[in-house]
Every structure is written in C-alpha cells, then in structure tokens.
Amino acid sequence: MSRTVIDLDDTLVAEVAQVLGTCTVEQTVNTALRQVLETRRLYAAAGPYPSGDRAAQGR
C-alpha cells in the first residue's frame, strides 16, 4: 500500500463515513474507492441502455 498526502473536505469525509459505516478516514476513502470501481464495473457489464428506455437512463 502506498502513502499519499492529499487535502480532503472534512465535512464530505464525515458524511461519507456515516453513509458507509466506516470509522477512519483511511477506511472511508478505501471503501468509497472500492464502491466506485464496483459500480463502474457493474454498469460496464450491464451494457448500454436501450434507446427507448428513458426511465432507466434517469430522464
């Protein structure tokens, strides 16, 4: 694992930690990164939405 120094929005980190149920900044960032990657992979695996399905496209 590598160590990186970055500035984080403390309010955002606290809110995300509450949503994710994490206790430390490190847990919060790593869990959030994993969830973003997992979500992107799921969307990629699902393929494109049918062009006529506007509800599925969020419109």
PyMOL commands that set and color helices and strands:
alter all, ss='L'
color gray80, all
select helices_A, chain A and resi 10-20+25-46
alter helices_A, ss='H'
color red, helices_A
deselect
rebuild
show_as cartoon
